[in-house]
Amino acid sequence: MAKHNTLGQLGEDEAVAYLIKKGYEILDRNYRYQKAEVDILALKADVLTAVEVKTRSTTEFGNPQDFVKPKQIQRLVGAVDAFIGIHDLDVEVRFDIIAIVKTPSGFDIEHLEDAFYYF
C-alpha cells in the first residue's frame, strides 16, 4: 500500500475512534455510490452525519480541510441521498469534516461540524 494510502487509513481509523468516543454509532465506512466515496456515515440523536476525513502529514501546503473541493461535495451529497433512500431512513443530515494532522506524538484531530451545506 502506498505511504499516503496508509496514512489515510490510519486517519480514518483515528476518526472512527474519535466519533465512537463522542457517542456516534458508525453505520458504514467507505460507502461507495457511483463516483463518490463517503469515508464515514455515523448516527447520533437522529442525525445522519456524513464525514469526510482528510489526513495530512504536514500543514505546509494548507490545512487538511482545504482539500475538500466543490465537485467532491456534490458527489458526497448524491451518495448520502442514495444511502438514505436505500436504507429508508428518516433523519436529518449533516456534513462534517474531520481534519487530521500526523504529529511526532500521534494525531491532531479537528472536527468541523456542518462543514458544508447542500442544496
BELVENHU-V222888 format. One record per pair of residues at least 6 apart in sequence whose ideal C-beta (glycine too) atoms are under 6 Angstrom apart, sorted by the first residue. I is the first residue (numbers start at 1). J is the second residue. Records with the same first field share a line. If there is no record, write none. Layout:
I: J, J
This chain:
7: 55
8: 55
11: 53, 55, 100
12: 39, 53
14: 100, 107
15: 53, 98
16: 26
18: 109
19: 42
23: 44
24: 42, 44
25: 43
26: 42
27: 41, 43
28: 41
29: 40
30: 37
31: 38, 41, 83
33: 79, 82
35: 75
36: 75, 76, 79
38: 50, 76, 79
39: 51, 52, 53
40: 51
41: 50
42: 49
46: 91
47: 92, 94
48: 91, 93
49: 94, 96
50: 80, 95
51: 96, 98
52: 68, 97
53: 98
54: 64, 65, 67, 99
55: 100
56: 64, 101
57: 102
59: 101
64: 99
65: 97, 99, 112
73: 116
77: 118
94: 114
95: 115, 116
96: 113, 115
97: 112, 115
98: 111
99: 110
100: 107, 109
101: 108
